[in-house]
């Protein structure tokens, strides 16, 4: 961001800009996003937008950063809340949560995923990866406490990245001969078989 808002009014303006950008992306697509469209949707003048953001790309990056942080924290909460459940129940629940989040906000994330090459090395991507990796380490250590740290780290990395890639590819492509429910079942089986293998 060009300028971080300090006053409450300024924070509300920035929030309006980000919400308008999210709606524009979901409704018209990322490639159709322009600063004038964001201004029209938010009721904030183009001049005021440029006080806080240098360009539309910076708006998208800030929006993605915030959404990634929210998504990561929500996943952590789900995993912590499921402490009494078995790993066989938690894994499908986490996968379903992932699908629900990817489709939320009128398909905002699905539209972003179609252009993920632009954001795969962004701050938002790193925040998301960090949260998911921490969830994996925490979750698998809870059920496989006999693993040493290296095993825990390696298995968490493989599971998180392969699952995320598959889910992201599925929701952004939508031309597979498998339903979302079937994919959830197969991903759960694959992860649990990998976890239980020695």
Beta strands, then each sheet from edge to edge (+ up, - down):
end
